[in-house]
Amino acid sequence: MSAPHSYEVSLRDTGFFLLSEEVIEADVEALAVRIAAAGRWTMPISVEARTGIIMDGNHRWHAARRLGLRQIPCYLLEYTDPRVRVYEWEHDEPFNLADIFSIANTRQVFPYKTTRHIFTPPLPPCDIGLAALGQRAAQAA
């Protein structure tokens, strides 16, 4: 049994995730290069457990796809979890969670840096080799 405040890393197929915000392509490319060079995945994506909505990690999802990974380490969480809080980047005020689910249902995404997710305690890193994630070598960056 895990401690009440601990997080558990899960592996999910890339198709499980639902993008939530736009990304900066140059940042995705740089991240993919760093991950490929390290040969390891070190920070799981936080994701809403039932819907697959990415809470934090849209750039990492794109990097994983670029690297040809079949699975991505993630933390399965819920917006009702007291460890999860969501704020607007611009105004630093609580974000309307209904808006997150509403836009996800339309398969649209928010502009870059719309939401800021805070996790208490902070999400810990992991250390998983890319081979364990089903990397297809031909697509590695």
C-alpha positions as a Markdown table, in Angstrom:
| # | Residue | x | y | z |
|---|---|---|---|---|
| 1 | Met | 0.0 | 0.0 | 0.0 |
| 2 | Ser | 1.4 | 3.4 | -0.9 |
| 3 | Ala | 1.6 | 6.5 | 1.3 |
| 4 | Pro | -1.4 | 8.9 | 1.0 |
| 5 | His | 0.8 | 11.6 | -0.6 |
| 6 | Ser | 2.9 | 9.4 | -2.9 |
| 7 | Tyr | 2.6 | 9.2 | -6.6 |
| 8 | Glu | 2.8 | 6.1 | -8.7 |
| 9 | Val | 4.3 | 6.0 | -12.2 |
| 10 | Ser | 2.1 | 4.2 | -14.8 |
| 11 | Leu | 2.8 | 3.5 | -18.4 |
| 12 | Arg | 0.2 | 4.4 | -21.0 |
| 13 | Asp | 0.1 | 4.1 | -24.8 |
| 14 | Thr | 0.6 | 7.5 | -26.5 |
| 15 | Gly | -3.0 | 7.3 | -27.9 |
| 16 | Phe | -4.4 | 7.5 | -24.3 |
| 17 | Phe | -3.3 | 11.1 | -23.8 |
| 18 | Leu | -5.4 | 14.1 | -24.8 |
| 19 | Leu | -3.5 | 17.3 | -25.6 |
| 20 | Ser | -4.6 | 20.3 | -23.6 |
| 21 | Glu | -2.3 | 23.2 | -24.7 |
| 22 | Glu | -0.4 | 24.4 | -27.7 |
| 23 | Val | 3.4 | 23.9 | -27.7 |
| 24 | Ile | 6.4 | 25.6 | -29.1 |
| 25 | Glu | 7.9 | 23.4 | -31.8 |
| 26 | Ala | 11.5 | 24.4 | -31.2 |
| 27 | Asp | 11.1 | 23.4 | -27.5 |
| 28 | Val | 9.6 | 20.0 | -28.5 |
| 29 | Glu | 12.6 | 19.5 | -30.8 |
| 30 | Ala | 15.2 | 20.4 | -28.2 |
| 31 | Leu | 13.4 | 18.2 | -25.6 |
| 32 | Ala | 13.4 | 15.2 | -28.0 |
| 33 | Val | 17.1 | 15.7 | -28.6 |
| 34 | Arg | 17.9 | 15.8 | -24.9 |
| 35 | Ile | 15.7 | 12.7 | -24.1 |
| 36 | Ala | 17.3 | 10.8 | -27.0 |
| 37 | Ala | 20.8 | 11.7 | -25.9 |
| 38 | Ala | 20.1 | 10.6 | -22.3 |
| 39 | Gly | 18.4 | 7.4 | -23.5 |
| 40 | Arg | 16.1 | 7.8 | -20.5 |
| 41 | Trp | 12.7 | 9.2 | -19.6 |
| 42 | Thr | 13.0 | 11.2 | -16.4 |
| 43 | Met | 9.8 | 13.2 | -15.8 |
| 44 | Pro | 6.4 | 11.5 | -16.1 |
| 45 | Ile | 3.5 | 13.4 | -17.6 |
| 46 | Ser | 0.7 | 14.3 | -15.2 |
| 47 | Val | -2.6 | 13.3 | -16.7 |
| 48 | Glu | -6.3 | 13.2 | -15.7 |
| 49 | Ala | -6.9 | 9.5 | -15.0 |
| 50 | Arg | -10.3 | 9.0 | -16.6 |
| 51 | Thr | -10.0 | 11.2 | -19.7 |
| 52 | Gly | -6.3 | 11.3 | -20.5 |
| 53 | Ile | -6.3 | 15.1 | -20.5 |
| 54 | Ile | -2.7 | 16.2 | -20.1 |
| 55 | Met | -2.3 | 18.4 | -17.0 |
| 56 | Asp | 1.4 | 19.1 | -17.4 |
| 57 | Gly | 3.5 | 17.6 | -20.2 |
| 58 | Asn | 2.2 | 18.6 | -23.6 |
| 59 | His | 5.8 | 19.2 | -24.8 |
| 60 | Arg | 6.9 | 15.8 | -23.4 |
| 61 | Trp | 4.0 | 14.1 | -25.3 |
| 62 | His | 5.1 | 15.6 | -28.6 |
| 63 | Ala | 8.7 | 14.7 | -27.9 |
| 64 | Ala | 7.7 | 11.1 | -27.1 |
| 65 | Arg | 5.8 | 10.9 | -30.4 |
| 66 | Arg | 8.8 | 12.4 | -32.3 |
| 67 | Leu | 11.0 | 9.7 | -30.7 |
| 68 | Gly | 8.6 | 7.0 | -31.8 |
| 69 | Leu | 7.8 | 5.9 | -28.2 |
| 70 | Arg | 4.8 | 3.6 | -27.9 |
| 71 | Gln | 4.3 | 4.3 | -24.1 |
| 72 | Ile | 4.9 | 7.3 | -21.9 |
| 73 | Pro | 5.4 | 7.3 | -18.1 |
| 74 | Cys | 2.7 | 9.3 | -16.4 |
| 75 | Tyr | 1.0 | 10.1 | -13.1 |
| 76 | Leu | -2.7 | 9.3 | -13.2 |
| 77 | Leu | -4.5 | 12.0 | -11.2 |
| 78 | Glu | -7.9 | 13.5 | -10.8 |
| 79 | Tyr | -8.8 | 17.2 | -10.6 |
| 80 | Thr | -10.6 | 16.4 | -7.3 |
| 81 | Asp | -7.3 | 15.2 | -5.8 |
| 82 | Pro | -6.3 | 17.6 | -3.1 |
| 83 | Arg | -2.7 | 17.4 | -4.3 |
| 84 | Val | -3.8 | 19.1 | -7.6 |
| 85 | Arg | -4.5 | 22.8 | -8.0 |
| 86 | Val | -4.9 | 24.7 | -11.3 |
| 87 | Tyr | -4.4 | 28.4 | -11.9 |
| 88 | Glu | -4.5 | 30.8 | -14.8 |
| 89 | Trp | -0.9 | 31.7 | -15.9 |
| 90 | Glu | -1.8 | 35.2 | -16.7 |
| 91 | His | -3.8 | 36.2 | -13.6 |
| 92 | Asp | -2.6 | 33.6 | -11.1 |
| 93 | Glu | -6.2 | 32.9 | -10.1 |
| 94 | Pro | -7.9 | 29.5 | -9.8 |
| 95 | Phe | -8.8 | 28.1 | -13.2 |
| 96 | Asn | -12.4 | 27.0 | -14.0 |
| 97 | Leu | -12.0 | 23.2 | -14.3 |
| 98 | Ala | -15.2 | 22.9 | -16.3 |
| 99 | Asp | -13.4 | 24.8 | -19.1 |
| 100 | Ile | -10.7 | 22.2 | -19.2 |
| 101 | Phe | -13.2 | 19.4 | -19.7 |
| 102 | Ser | -15.3 | 21.5 | -22.2 |
| 103 | Ile | -12.4 | 22.2 | -24.5 |
| 104 | Ala | -11.1 | 18.7 | -24.2 |
| 105 | Asn | -14.5 | 17.4 | -25.4 |
| 106 | Thr | -14.1 | 19.4 | -28.6 |
| 107 | Arg | -10.6 | 18.1 | -29.1 |
| 108 | Gln | -9.3 | 21.6 | -29.2 |
| 109 | Val | -6.4 | 22.9 | -27.1 |
| 110 | Phe | -5.8 | 26.0 | -25.0 |
| 111 | Pro | -3.2 | 28.5 | -26.1 |
| 112 | Tyr | 0.3 | 28.0 | -24.8 |
| 113 | Lys | 0.7 | 28.7 | -21.0 |
| 114 | Thr | -3.1 | 29.0 | -20.3 |
| 115 | Thr | -3.1 | 26.7 | -17.2 |
| 116 | Arg | -0.6 | 26.2 | -14.5 |
| 117 | His | -0.9 | 23.0 | -12.5 |
| 118 | Ile | 0.6 | 22.9 | -9.0 |
| 119 | Phe | 1.2 | 19.5 | -7.3 |
| 120 | Thr | 1.7 | 19.3 | -3.6 |
| 121 | Pro | 3.9 | 17.5 | -2.9 |
| 122 | Pro | 5.8 | 18.1 | -6.1 |
| 123 | Leu | 5.9 | 15.3 | -8.7 |
| 124 | Pro | 9.0 | 13.2 | -8.4 |
| 125 | Pro | 11.2 | 12.3 | -11.4 |
| 126 | Cys | 11.6 | 8.7 | -12.7 |
| 127 | Asp | 14.3 | 6.9 | -14.5 |
| 128 | Ile | 13.1 | 4.6 | -17.3 |
| 129 | Gly | 15.2 | 3.6 | -20.3 |
| 130 | Leu | 13.7 | 4.4 | -23.7 |
| 131 | Ala | 13.9 | 0.8 | -24.8 |
| 132 | Ala | 11.3 | -0.1 | -22.1 |
| 133 | Leu | 8.9 | 2.4 | -23.7 |
| 134 | Gly | 8.9 | 0.7 | -27.0 |
| 135 | Gln | 11.1 | 3.1 | -28.9 |
| 136 | Arg | 11.4 | 2.5 | -32.6 |
| 137 | Ala | 15.1 | 3.2 | -33.3 |
| 138 | Ala | 14.4 | 4.5 | -36.9 |
| 139 | Gln | 12.4 | 7.4 | -35.4 |
| 140 | Ala | 14.8 | 8.5 | -32.7 |
| 141 | Ala | 15.9 | 12.1 | -32.8 |
